[in-house]
Amino acid sequence: MFSTRFMTLLQREWMQHHLGWLLVMLSLPLILLVAMPFGHIQLDEHLPPPTLLAAAVISMSTLVVFGITFLVTSFQLSGLARRDTQDRSIEFWMSLPGSHSESILATVLMHTVFVFLLALGIGAAMGVLLSMAAVIRTMGVGALMDVSWWALLVAGAAGLARLALGTVLFTLWLSPMFMILMAASAWLKRWGTPVVIAAVVIGGNVLDKLYGNPVVWDLLHAQFDGASRAMMDADNQMRSGSVLPEAMPQFISHFATWAITDAGAALAQTASLHFIGGLAVAALGFGLVILYRRRAH
């Protein structure tokens, strides 16, 4: 029964928001795809191998679509805490067997984990089309035959699997920010987000400038740094360049191994106090949203 109710709540979020989500994810790639035959791609004097160019375009498309989706859904998420109370749909949903916690959890999961994973898939799929267009535009149609599509598939599958795990961990690392903003928006309405931002900025500056204690900035840096490492490159190998051998065959064979190792490093970081403390703060925010829903119903 729980799974049926929860799936209904998830489906409700999808039916209400899927057109907007797809528009956000597809707009920029489709514009670039249409403009590709008429535009100019600026590359260095020496053209990269076709496979490397295709891999770069696919990676860029995946990350850009994810980034745009993250910004849009994060901005939207805080206001969802009051949505059902504002449009009175809460009366209908509460007439069904279920709880406030199920409804809120379904909303949060759909607007974070599910949407982020969908953005990865769409970004990668559009990246394949964009990579073909980029190779043709810079090197001609014949260069498509020189692309190691099988190698790209292997590396791409490993990369997407790593990003999928990273997306879940990324959401958990940032969950205290999401839930604090949702709770503030629920209780303070439209003033919720400005109040939270003002409290963080003013409190952080007072502690830092007057008392020499940058604890607020340190905590924020730890959460965002943990989120970025959870998403990709947890062990810093990519940033140091050690994961990028010059020869393409070596890169493809090394990438899958690196993705597995990096995933292990990302999981190991969840044992930190910052991660556990962040989950505790997120749970507090979740409880405050539930309390608001109960009082408003």
N, C-alpha and C positions, 0 to 999 in steps of 0.2 A: 504493500500500500504506500509506504514512504517513497519508494522509487517511482511509482506512478505519479504521485502528487508532485514530486520534485521535477520529473521530466516535463510535466505540464507547465510548471512555472518556468522552466528553461525554454520551453517552446514559446511561451508567451513573450519572453524577452526577444527571442529570435524574430517572431512575427511582427513585433512592434518596431524593431530597429534594424532589421537586416538590409533594407534598401539603403538606408543611410550609411551603414557600415560598408556595403559593397561599393557605394559611390565614392567614399573616402579612399578605399583601397585601390580602385581601378582607374580613377580619374587621371592621375599623373602618368602612370604607365601607358595608358591609351593615348594620351596627348603626345608623349614622347614617341610612341610607335608610329603615330600618324605623321609626326614632324620629321622622323628619321630620314626619309628619302629626300627631303628638301633641305635638311640642315647640314652643318659641317662639323665633323668630329675632329677635334684637335689632339693629335698624338705626337709623341717624340719623333725625332728623325728616323729612328729605327723602329719599325712596326713590331709589336709583340707577336708571339706565335698565336695563331687563331684560337687554339684551345685556351690559352691564358687570357686573351681578350674576352672570350665568351664567359670564362669563369669570373672575371672581374665584373662584367656587366650583370651576371646573375646575382652575384653577391651584393652588388650595390643596389639592385632593384629590391632584393629581399629586405635589406636593412632600411632602405628609405621608406618602403611601404609600411614596415613595422613601426618606424619612428613616427610617421604621420599618424598612423592609427593610434599609437600610444598617446600622443599629444591630444588628439580629439577625444578619445574615450576617457582619458584622465580628467579632462575639463568637464565632461558630461557626468561623470560618476557621482560627484558630490551632490548634485541636485536630485539624484534619484531617491535619496532617503525620504524626501517629502512628496514624491510623485503620486503615490497611491492615496495619500491623504488629501492632496490638492484636488485631484480629479474624482475623488470619492469612490474610486474602484476598490479601495480597501474593504468596503462593505461587502462587495461581491466575493472577493478572494477569501475574506474571513468567514463567509458563510459556508465555505467548503471545508472539508476536513484538512487540517494543516496548521502550521504555526507561523509566527512572525519570523522565527529564525530560518525556516525553510525558504520563505519568500525573499528575505534579505540575502541569504547565502546564494540563492539562484541568481539574483540580480548581480551580485559582486562577481561570481564566477563567469557569467556570460559576458560581462563588460570588461573583464580582465583576461583571464586565462583563455577562454574560448575565442574571443575576438583576436587576441594576440596570436594564437596558433593559426587562426584562419588567415591573418595578415601574412604570416610566414609562408603559408602555402600559396596564396595568391601572388605574393611578391616573387616567389621562386618561379611560379608558372609563367608570369608575365616576363620575368627575367630571361627565360629561355627564348621567348619570342623577340625580346629586345636584343638579346645576344646574337641571334641569327641576323637580325636587321643590321646590327653594328658591324658584323663580320662582312656582310655583303656590301655595306656602304663604304667600308675602308679597304677591303681586299678583293671584292668581286664575288660572284656567285660560286665560282670554283673553289674558293677557300673553305666553303662549308664542308667539303669532302675531307679537308685537312684537320677538321676539329675532331678531337678524340671524345666523341659523345658518350661512349661507354665509360671512359675514365671520369668524365664530368658527372655521369649518373652515380658512380660509386662515391666520389668525393662529395657530391651534392647530397646524397642520402645520409652520409655520415654527418655532414654539416647541419642538415635539417634536424636530424635526431638530436644532435648536441644543442641546437637552438631551441628545440621543443622542450627538452629538460630545462634548459636555461630560462625559458619563458615562465615555467612553473616556479622555479626558484626566484627569478626576478620579481614575480608578483608577490611572493611571500616576503622578500626583503623589503618591498615598498608597501606592504599591507598596512603598517602603522600610519603612513601618510594618507593612504586611501581612506582608512576607517576613521581617522581623526577628522578629516575634512567632511566625511559623510555625517558623522555625529554632530559636528559644529553646524553643518547646514540644516540638519534636522531640528536642532534646538534653537538656533539663532536665525533660521531662515536665510534670507539673502545676505545677511551680515556675517554668516558663518565663516566663509572662506576669507574675507578681508580681516576678520578678527583673528583667525589663526595665523595668517601671514604677519599681521601687525605684532601679535604676541611673540612670534618667533624672532622677528627682526629686532624689535625693541628689547625683548628679554636677552637675546643673544648679544646685542651690542652693549647693553648695560653690564652684563656679567663679564664681557671681554674687555671693554674699555675702562670700566670703573674698578673692577675687582681682579682683572688679569686672569679670568677663568673662561677660556673659550669652549666650555663644555657643550654648549648648544651646537656650535659649528663642528665640533669634533664628532658629536653624535650623528648629525646630518651627513657629514662626510663619510662616516663609517657605513651608514645605511646605503647611500648612493654608490659608494665604492663597492660594497658587497653585492649590490644589485648588478652593477656593470660587469663584475667578475663572474657572477653567476650566469649571466647571459652568454658570455663568450670570453675566452682567454683567461680563465681563472688562475692558471699557473704562470702567466706573463711570458710565455714562449713566443706568442705571435708579436707582441709589442717589442720584444728583444730581437726579433727577426730569425730566431733559431728554428722556427717552424716553416721557413720559406726558402728551401733550397732552390738553386737557380734552374736546374733541369726539371722540366715539367713531369716526366715519369716519376722522378724521385718525389716531387711534391704530391702527386696523386697517391702514391703508395704510403707516404709518410702521414698524409692528412688524416686518414681514417684512424690510424693508431693514435695520433695526437688527440683527435676528438674524444676517444675513449678515456685517455689519460686526463684530459682537461675536464671531462664530466666528473671523474672521480675527485679531482681537486675542488670542483664547485660544490659537490656534495659534502666534502670534508669541511668546508667553510661554514656549513650550517650548524656545526658544533660550537660556534663562537657565542659569547655572551651577547654581542650586539644583535645577532639573529634571533636568539631566544627571547631577549628583552623586547625586541621589536614585535614578535608574535604576541607577547603579553600585552603590549600597548594596543595592538590591533584587536585583541580579544576584548579589551576594555571599551574601545570604540564601538565594536560590534554590539556589546551589551547595552551601551548608551542608545544606539539606534533602535534596538529592540524595545527598550524602556520607553522611548519616545512613541513608537508605534502603538504600544499598549495604552499609553495615556491618551493618544489621539483617537484611538478606535472607540 
